[in-house]
C-alpha cells in the first residue's frame, strides 16, 4: 500500500463526512423552503390553515421538500468539491 492509496482513502472519508453533514442540512433546509411554498400555495388557493399550523397540507410539502433537499444539497456540494481537484490528484473519487 503506497501513499496513493492512503490519499484515496482519505478522499473517500472526506466525501463521506461532507455528504452526511450536508444530508442533515439539506433535509431541514429543503423542508423549511417547502413549507414556505405551502404557505404561498395555500394563499393562492384561499385555504385557511387550522389554528397553530403554518399552512394547509404543510406536512406533504415539507416531506417532499425535505427529500429533495436530502438528495440535492449533498450532490451539489460533492460535485463542487470534486471540481476543485487539481491535475496532480488524478482520477478517482
C-alpha positions in Angstrom: 0.0 0.0 0.0 1.6 3.2 -1.1 0.9 6.8 -0.4 -1.6 7.0 -3.3 -4.0 4.5 -1.7 -3.9 6.4 1.6 -4.8 9.6 -0.3 -7.7 7.8 -2.0 -8.9 6.5 1.4 -8.8 10.0 2.9 -10.6 11.4 0.0 -13.4 8.9 0.3 -13.7 9.6 4.1 -13.8 13.3 3.4 -16.6 12.9 0.9 -18.5 10.6 3.2 -18.3 13.1 6.1 -19.3 16.0 3.9 -22.2 14.0 2.5 -23.5 13.0 5.9 -23.4 16.6 7.3 -25.0 18.1 4.2 -27.7 15.4 4.1 -28.9 16.6 7.5 -28.7 20.3 6.4 -30.5 19.5 3.2 -33.3 17.7 5.0 -34.1 20.7 7.2 -33.5 23.5 4.7 -35.5 21.7 2.0 -38.3 21.2 4.4 -38.4 24.8 5.5 -38.4 26.1 2.0 -41.2 23.7 1.1 -43.3 24.9 4.0 -42.9 28.5 2.7 -44.1 27.2 -0.7 -47.0 25.5 1.1 -48.0 28.9 2.6 -47.9 30.6 -0.8 -49.9 27.7 -2.4 -52.4 27.9 0.5 -52.8 31.6 0.0 -53.3 31.2 -3.8 -56.0 28.5 -3.2 -57.6 30.6 -0.5 -57.1 27.8 2.1 -57.2 28.8 5.8 -54.9 26.6 7.9 -56.0 25.2 11.2 -55.1 27.3 14.2 -51.5 26.7 15.2 -50.4 25.2 11.8 -48.2 27.1 9.4 -50.2 26.2 6.2 -52.7 23.8 4.6 -51.1 20.5 3.7 -47.8 21.6 5.1 -46.7 18.1 6.0 -46.9 16.9 2.4 -44.9 19.9 1.2 -42.4 19.5 4.0 -41.8 15.8 3.3 -41.3 16.3 -0.4 -39.0 19.3 0.1 -37.0 17.5 2.8 -36.4 14.5 0.5 -35.4 16.7 -2.4 -33.1 18.7 -0.1 -31.5 15.5 1.3 -30.5 14.4 -2.2 -29.7 17.7 -4.0 -27.6 19.5 -1.3 -25.0 16.7 -0.8 -24.9 16.0 -4.5 -24.2 19.7 -5.3 -21.6 20.1 -2.5 -19.7 16.9 -3.5 -19.9 17.8 -7.2 -18.3 21.2 -6.4 -15.6 19.6 -4.2 -14.7 17.2 -7.0 -14.4 20.1 -9.5 -11.8 21.8 -7.3 -9.3 18.9 -7.6 -6.1 19.8 -9.3 -4.4 17.8 -12.2 -2.0 16.3 -9.7 -4.9 14.4 -7.9 -5.5 12.3 -11.0 -8.6 10.1 -11.5 -10.5 8.8 -8.6 -13.3 9.8 -6.3 
